[in-house]
Each structure stands twice: as structure tokens, then as C-alpha cells.
């Protein structure tokens, strides 16, 4: 004959079951939060000046060259070359990706040797890589070129030359369709090889950030949210008064719903998971 279960035994087993269920829910919540943080980190758009901030303080004043490949428009990693007086070649390379240094070495594919005259200097770099990319995209659009990625290079072409960005625009096959050279100090366009036509003046690197439109490309076009749309509805008669008592037309405004970002959706999913699996 089976022993009769007691109330204490049933309660104990229930509490044990709920405890295990709670542990499972907490583990799933931790996994979801880690996934969200990974998505946020991966989606971080890092410009060249952002990457420079990750260097040791004593290295920032020795920068001689900055390179990046396959930007859409921002690249996955930045290669920052500094002039190292203790190295025979004078080369030291830092690789920065997603806000951290992922490599530090005494060789680089972008330079065999560096001299003190190659250092960019103490003048501030007022034109970041994103502004240089905007100028290059404007030239590509003015010439009807489709750009899928960009290569970046920042350097001096001589001891007395000013630092300048060289932005190479590539198509979907990796072929170069044009190259734009922009000074890193004032944003002046030095050359635009491959792009015969020039864009409108507001496309320059030093233009106001409040300009109404930007050139867009199909592979990395920035999402645009339309403003509130004013919808005019004609009245049956021109003499029929509107709500304010004046003859004419009635106007109604409709606010277009803004699309939700992927990160916001991920946080909502985390919240739903916690509500579903956590009984407390």
C-alpha cells in the first residue's frame, strides 16, 4: 500500500518545482539580456575619431595614417598607424573595432616604414570620416554612380602638406567607381577622380548639418521617417464655412507612425520572455 502523501510533502515538492522553474526563467532572462547587449555593441557606428579615442594617450599625438576597408559607410575596424621612435621601421599599428583595441603590433600592411615627418601633427581633425563619406556619396549621386562600400585613407602627402581623406567608392563587385580627396581640416575637396560632375554646394563637408536632404544609396541608405502629412480635403462648396467659420477648405493632419527600431523590438521580446517564464 502506497503511503498517503502529507500536506507538508506536497507543499515541499511544489516549492522545489517552482524554485527550479524560477532558475530556468532567470537563466533565460540573462541570455536574452546578453543578446540585447551584443546587438547594441554590434550596431555601434564607429567613426575614425571615435576609434582614435581608444588609443593610449601618448599614442594619439603620433598618428601618421588611418586606414579602413569595406565601409558601409562605417567599416568594421579601423587601422591606426603611429610613428614609433623605438622601432626600426617606425611603424606601430592599432586595430580598433566596436570601441576597443583588438590588435596592437609592430607591422602593418599599409606601411613599411614611417618617419616623424609623416605624423599628422597637432592641428585638430575637424572633418571626421562620416563627413568625408557624405561628400563622396554626394559626388557619386551627382554622377549617377551606385556605391556599395567605401575605403578610407587619412594621411599627409608631404612634410608640409595638410592631412586629407581619400575616400574610394566601390560598386557591388569591388571595382572602384570614383575617388574623392577631402582635407581633414576645412573639408575642402582637393580632387574627385572618376566623378566629372560636381554636386550641389551644400554637399561639402563643412556644410550645415541641418540641410534638408542627403544623398542616399541602396546598400546603406539611412532610414527616413516622413514628417506629419497634411491632407487637404475640399469642401463640397467653396462657400461652405469651415470649422473656424471661414469659407474654404477643411484641413486634417495625420501623424504617420514611426517605425520601431530592431533594438527596441528586442527589449520588448525580453520583457515578454520574463513575463512568460517568471511566475513571480
C-alpha positions, 0 to 999 in steps of 0.5 A, a space after each residue: 500500500 502506497 503511503 498517503 502523501 502529507 500536506 507538508 510533502 506536497 507543499 515541499 515538492 511544489 516549492 522545489 518545482 517552482 524554485 527550479 522553474 524560477 532558475 530556468 526563467 532567470 537563466 533565460 532572462 540573462 541570455 536574452 539580456 546578453 543578446 540585447 547587449 551584443 546587438 547594441 555593441 554590434 550596431 555601434 557606428 564607429 567613426 575614425 575619431 571615435 576609434 582614435 579615442 581608444 588609443 593610449 594617450 601618448 599614442 594619439 599625438 603620433 598618428 601618421 595614417 588611418 586606414 579602413 576597408 569595406 565601409 558601409 559607410 562605417 567599416 568594421 575596424 579601423 587601422 591606426 598607424 603611429 610613428 614609433 621612435 623605438 622601432 626600426 621601421 617606425 611603424 606601430 599599428 592599432 586595430 580598433 573595432 566596436 570601441 576597443 583595441 583588438 590588435 596592437 603590433 609592430 607591422 602593418 600592411 599599409 606601411 613599411 616604414 614611417 618617419 616623424 615627418 609623416 605624423 599628422 601633427 597637432 592641428 585638430 581633425 575637424 572633418 571626421 570620416 562620416 563627413 568625408 563619406 557624405 561628400 563622396 556619396 554626394 559626388 557619386 549621386 551627382 554622377 549617377 554612380 551606385 556605391 556599395 562600400 567605401 575605403 578610407 585613407 587619412 594621411 599627409 602627402 608631404 612634410 608640409 602638406 595638410 592631412 586629407 581623406 581619400 575616400 574610394 567608392 566601390 560598386 557591388 563587385 569591388 571595382 572602384 567607381 570614383 575617388 574623392 580627396 577631402 582635407 581633414 581640416 576645412 573639408 575642402 575637396 582637393 580632387 574627385 577622380 572618376 566623378 566629372 560632375 560636381 554636386 550641389 554646394 551644400 554637399 561639402 563637408 563643412 556644410 550645415 548639418 541641418 540641410 534638408 536632404 542627403 544623398 542616399 544609396 541602396 546598400 546603406 541608405 539611412 532610414 527616413 521617417 516622413 514628417 506629419 502629412 497634411 491632407 487637404 480635403 475640399 469642401 463640397 462648396 467653396 462657400 461652405 464655412 469651415 470649422 473656424 467659420 471661414 469659407 474654404 477648405 477643411 484641413 486634417 493632419 495625420 501623424 504617420 507612425 514611426 517605425 520601431 527600431 530592431 533594438 527596441 523590438 528586442 527589449 520588448 521580446 525580453 520583457 515578454 520572455 520574463 513575463 512568460 517564464 517568471 511566475 513571480 
